[in-house]
Amino acid sequence: MAFKLVVLAALCVYVQAQSSSTTLAPTMAQKVNAVATKCKTELNSPPEAVALLGAKSLPTDEKQRCFLECVYKNLGIVKDNKFSPEGSKALAAQRFKGDELTKANKLVETCAKEAVVAAGNTEKCALGKSVRSCFVKNGEKIDFFPKA
């Protein structure tokens, strides 16, 4: 009988721990998935646009550029139609630690200079492409591309 009570108590503690862990802040993958789902729905994006998030490739059309720009805006990487070093560093701090965070912050500083849209560029969602180009070009040194 005592053994059954111990097992029951352990089971209660396990169930409580599991239910408590579900109320914690979402992981980075969960955040990216939620944002990707939101943008996919809002923009009616095709599957290949969503697949870009975990790939090291550039957008090839307007739907892909706009999907990426939507994701970047919703994650704080883009703010006020510009690359946001502050938002990007805050996001990096949630995902990386130690040396990886240092590398990520260097990437952010580089992209703050490179991820711009040239004056006169009329391409729709050009900032999505510009940010992505910088991430692909300079993000090789860290495990930068999360899977959605």
Salt bridges, closest charged atoms under 4 A:
GLU42 OE2 - LYS38 NZ 3.88
GLU62 OE2 - LYS124 NZ 3.72
GLU69 OE2 - LYS73 NZ 3.53
GLU100 OE2 - LYS103 NZ 3.67
GLU109 OE2 - LYS89 NZ 2.29
GLU114 OE1 - LYS137 NZ 3.56
GLU123 OE2 - ARG65 NH1 3.55
ASP143 OD2 - ARG95 NH2 4.00
